[in-house]
Amino acid sequence: MQHGSRNSRLISYDDSVRSPAMAIPFRTDSLEGSTPRSSYEGIKREMSKTIEALVNCGLCELRLTAPKMLNCQHTFCLHCLEDRWHKQPDKTYISCTTCDTKQLLRDADLASLPSNLHIDNMLQMMHPTPGAGLTPHRSPVGSYQLEKKLAPGAILQCSKCQTVAETQMDMCEHCMSMLCAICWLVHVDELARQVGQLEGQLKSAVENLDHKLIEYKKRFEEINDEIRVCFRNKILSLQQQQTELLDASQGILNDAVCSHEVVREKIVQLQSSVGHPIQGSHDPVQLYLKLHKNMSIILEEVSLWGRERVLFSSEKLKVETIFESQNPMKRQTSLAPAHKHRLHPNSSEASLMYFYKHHAYKPRLLWSHCQRPSGVGFAPWNHELIEKPLLYVAGSECRTVFGINKINGQIMQKITHEELSYPQGLAFDGQRKELYVTDKWKHCIFIFSHDGQLVRKVCSKGDQPGQLRSPEGIAVAANGSIFVCDTGNDRIQSLSGTDGKPLAQFGRLTKDQLMAGSQTKVSSRMTDLKNPTDIAVHKNSSVIVLDAGNRRVKVFNKLGDQLLEFGQTGTINGQFQYPEVLAIDPAGFILVGDGGNTKILVYRPSGQFVTALGSRGDSAGKFNWISGICVSPDWEIVISDYKNHAVQVIF
């Protein structure tokens, strides 16, 4: 069977396009101006022109025989549908070639498909019987009753049985067929059968709608579960933050109580000394001077104790210690001439001690173009424009690392990234010309090239080897490995500089961390560390750690074996109140920035206290909270001040 272009025939239910009932002229009567035969041929030709296109099958392109209608209301020959159905592998449905709609079959007999009565009527009208004009009137049962307003000799003919009569016949409002009383009953039965099929389609539609409702409800159950999980995680996170803030608040209180007990004990000891008469002493004058000196120190400590204000910031979710200040720091860059010295890395400790004690440090640069600066450091390579190393400053609030000219404070480079959230510590790899930046809030390390491009990012949030929690200080060894203060996990980790693979860990390690380290062959050492905040590597052998929580400086080898520790809590020179950062000078002297005492404390490599630099204030040469420190090869000291929003270069 050859198939041409498909014809589409949709049944219209619009009364405006229905053809009126036809009056069939009687064969024996002649029309005016023509014979009965010529009149019949004229009507046939006229009708053929209007309905020929509608009575062709879309499959065989021939006149429809036994037309059957699909659910989409397209009509085809019964034998064409059967031939197409037998050729397809799946017998559960029949598809329409016009619109590709698939109709499920309840019965394998395609003859049970509904007939297209409208097309049937058209096919029969192709062979009309002559008659006269009829006038239709709507009956109460949905048909037209054709009353007899006929010309003399006209008759009516049934569209089904071809019965002719002069009595009244019914015309179907649906298919416009003229039916006798018997054929009308058969026709009504056919319509009733089709109505039964509509009932089945409605039942299927209800089942489909109910199934969609069930799926819709299931989707909302999933959404509700996602909402519950999301808020459960947020509540757990808030509870964890609450615990951390309560611990921080309690830690500040414990430190204050401890400091109070220390001062109180000194007062008791001095009271005991004052209670003894000086007349019988070997040198009463020296004893008197010593008592007065100790008295002055104690009175100073008493006046300073409790001077700070502890506040809770609900916006930042942070407990802050604020020290009162009177004079706002001037927001300007100042420059003082440099002074030459004769120090070098191999200088004797005696000459270095003399230098630190007697050298009059003066501010060379006061740079205040960054809110809340933290880590600072000199790059071990020269900048191409000034042919000198840049001073890099981590701007924690502005999420940017600035590269500035230490001579005039000019910003030569800005390094940032869309994922960089809170830059804290800085370190440099001179061989690769890479800058390492710890992100305290993202719990990872960003590695940038010397031109400011992000090269890679290592580590993620967690407590297992290779994971970090609120990292701060960072240092790079000569072999390219990284030592980072895993502050939130109370430990130090040594990582590969290329991929962040864990190499060693030491600190307050949990059982799980020790087991994970053993499984991954990571060297692990248990040692007492509490919130380590800064770290430095000296001569690729010793690792110096600022144990801020314990107010101690501890020296380890690369595997985490402790070699030395020093420091104690207090407010006098040489003691720590809130130490946060440290640096190593070219000769190995250790400089500690104490935010609580607002001083730079200098120690020999052996831990012996040398001197203290600076004081509290807002002007040049004074500090309010030391948040970063480094020493240049020329013994220039760079200090970042978190509360004064400034960076100072002193020499």
BELNOR-V893987 format. One record per pair of residues at least 6 apart in sequence whose C-alpha atoms are under 8 Angstrom apart, sorted by the first residue. I is the first residue (numbers start at 1). J is the second residue. Records with the same first field share a line. If there is no record, write none. Layout:
BEGIN
I->J  J
END
This chain:
BEGIN
1->60
2->59  60
3->58  59  60  61
4->58  59  60  61
5->58
6->58  59  97  98
7->56  57  58  98
8->58  74  98
9->54  73  74  75
10->73  74
11->73  118
13->174
18->176
19->176
20->176
21->134  135  136  171  176  178
22->133  134
23->130  131  132  133  134  156
24->128  129  130  131  132  133  154  155  156  157
25->129  130  131  132  133  154  155
26->129  130  131  132  153  154  155
27->36  37  129  130  131
28->36
29->36  153
30->36  39
31->39
40->128  130
44->126  127  128
47->126
48->126
51->122
54->119
55->63  64  119  122  123
56->62  63  64
57->63  64  75  76  77
58->75  76  97  98
59->76  77  80  97
60->80
64->76  77
65->77  78
66->77  78  79  115
67->75  76  77  78  115  116  119  120
68->75  76  77  78  111  113  114  115  116
69->75  76  113  114  115  116
70->96  103  113  114
71->103
72->96  101
74->96  98
75->116
78->110  111
81->110
82->110
85->91  94
91->108
92->104  105  106
93->102  103  104  105
94->102  103  104  105
95->101  102  103
96->102  103
114->194
117->175
118->174  175  176  177
121->159  175  176  177
124->159
129->157
131->154  155  156
132->150  151  154  155
133->149  150  151
134->146  147  148  149  150
135->146  147  148  149
136->144  145  146  147
137->144  145  146  147
138->144  145
139->145
142->172  173
143->170  171  172  173
144->170  171  172  173
145->168  169  170  171
146->168  169  170  171
147->168  169
148->166  167  168
154->166
155->164  165  166
156->164  165  166  167  168  169
157->163  164  165  178  179
158->164  169  177  178  179  180  183
159->177  178  179
160->179  183
161->183
163->180
169->178  179  180  181
170->178  179  180  181  184
171->177  178  179
172->178  179
241->317
245->317  318  319
248->319
249->319
256->306
259->569  570
260->305
262->570
263->298  301  302
266->298
267->298
270->291  294  295
273->291
274->291
278->284  287  288
281->287
297->572
301->571  572
307->323  324
308->321  322  323  324
309->321  322  323  324
310->319  320  321  322
311->319  320  321  322
312->318  319  320
313->319  320
323->624
325->617  618
326->618
327->617  618  619
328->618  619
329->618  619  620  644
330->618  619
331->367  368
332->366  367  368
333->365  366  367  368  408  409
334->363  364  365  366  367  408
335->363  364  365  366  407  408
336->362  363  364  365
337->364
338->364  651
339->651
343->352
344->586  587
345->586  587  588
346->587
347->587
349->604
353->610
356->602  610  611
357->610  611
360->651
361->650  651
362->621  650  651
363->620  621  648  649  650  651
364->407  648  649  650  651
365->406  407  408  409  647  648  649  650
366->409  620  646  647  648  649
367->409  646  647  648
368->645  646  647
369->645  646
370->395  398  645  646
371->395  396  397  398  642  645  646
372->395  396  397  641  642  643  644  645  646
373->393  394  395  396  397  627  628  640  641  642  645  646  647
374->393  394  395  396  423  424  425  627  628  640  641  642
375->393  394  424  425  426  627  628  629  640
376->391  392  393  394  425  426  628  629  630  638  639  640
377->391  392  393  426  427  629  630  631  638
378->389  390  391  392  630  632
379->389  390  391  392  428  430
380->389  428  429  430  433
381->388  389  430  433
382->388  389  390
383->389  390
390->403  404  405  406  412
391->403  404  405  406
392->401  402  403  404
393->401  402  403  404
394->400  401  402  423  424  425  426
395->401  402  422  423  424
396->421  422  423  424
397->422
399->416  420  421  422  423
400->414  415  416  417  420  423
401->414  415  416  423
402->411  412  413  414  415
403->411  412  413  414  415
404->410  411  412  413
405->411  412
406->649
413->452
414->452
415->452  453
416->452
417->454
420->439  442  446
421->439  440  441  442
422->439  440  441  442
423->437  438  439  440
424->437  438  439  440  471  472  473
425->436  437  438  439  472  473  474
426->435  436  437  438  473  474  475
427->435  436  437  474  475  476
428->434  435  436  475  476
429->435  436  476  480
433->449  450
434->447  448  449  450
435->447  448  449  450
436->445  446  447  448  474
437->445  446  447  474
438->444  445  446  471  472  473  474
439->445  446  470  471  472
440->469  470  471  472
441->470
442->460  461  470
443->459  460  461  467  468  469  470  471
444->457  458  459  460  461  467  468  471
445->457  458  459
446->454  455  456  457  458
447->454  455  456  457
448->454  455  456
449->455
458->499  500
459->466  467  468  500
460->466  467  468
461->467  468  469
462->468  469
463->469  489  513
464->512  513  516
465->493  502  505  513  516  517  522
466->493  495  500  501  502
468->486  488  489
469->486  487  488  489
470->486  487  488
471->484  485  486  487  488  533
472->484  485  486  487  533  534
473->484  485  533  534  535  581
474->482  483  484  485  534  535  536
475->482  483  484  535  536  537
476->482  483  537
477->483  537  540
478->540
480->496  497
481->494  495  496  497
482->493  494  495  496  497
483->492  493  494  495  535
484->492  493  494  495  535
485->491  492  493  532  533  534  535
486->492  493  531  532
487->530  531  532  533
488->531
489->508  531
490->507  508  509  529  530  531  532
491->505  506  507  508  509  529  530  531  532
492->505  506  507  532
493->502  503  504  505  506
494->502  503  504  505
495->501  502  503  504
496->502  503
502->522
503->522  523
504->522  523  524  559  560
505->522  523  524  525  559  560
506->524  525  526  527  559  560
507->525  526  527  528  529
508->526  527  528  529  530
509->525  526  527
514->524
517->523  524
518->524
523->559
524->559  560
525->559  560  561
527->562
529->547  549  550
530->547  548  549  550
531->547  548  549
532->545  546  547  548  549
533->545  546  547  548  580  581
534->545  546  547  580  581  582
535->543  544  545  546  581  582  583
536->543  544  545  582  583  584
537->543  544
538->544  584  588
541->557  558
542->555  556  557  558
543->555  556  557  558
544->553  554  555  556
545->553  554  555  556
546->552  553  554  579  580  581  582
547->553  554
548->578  579  580
551->567  568  569  576  577  578  579
552->565  566  567  568  576
553->565  566  567
554->562  563  564  565  566
555->562  563  564  565
556->562  563  564
557->563
564->606  607
565->607
566->607
567->574  575  576
568->575  576
569->575  576  577
570->576  577
571->577  597
573->601  611  612
574->601  609  611  612
576->594  596  597
577->594  595  596  597
578->594  595  596  597
579->592  593  594  595  596
580->592  593  594  595  626  627  628
581->592  593  594  626  627  628  629
582->590  591  592  593  628  629  630
583->590  591  592  629  630  631
584->590  591  630  631
585->591  630  631  632  633  635
586->631  632  633  635
588->604  605
589->602  603  604  605
590->602  603  604  605
591->600  601  602  603
592->600  601  602
593->599  600  601  626  627  628  629
594->600  601  625  626
595->624  625  626  627
596->625
597->615  616
598->614  615  616  623  624  625  626
599->612  613  614  615  616  623  626
600->612  613  614
601->609  610  611  612  613
602->609  610  611  612  613
603->609  610  611
604->610
614->621  622  623
615->621  622  623
616->622  623  624
617->623  624
618->624  644
620->648
621->648  650
623->641  644
624->641  642  643  644
625->641  642  643  644
626->639  640  641  642
627->639  640  641  642
628->638  639  640  641
629->637  638  639  640
630->637  638  639
631->637  638
632->638
635->651
636->649  650  651
637->649  650  651
638->647  648  649  650
639->647  648  649
640->646  647  648
641->647
END
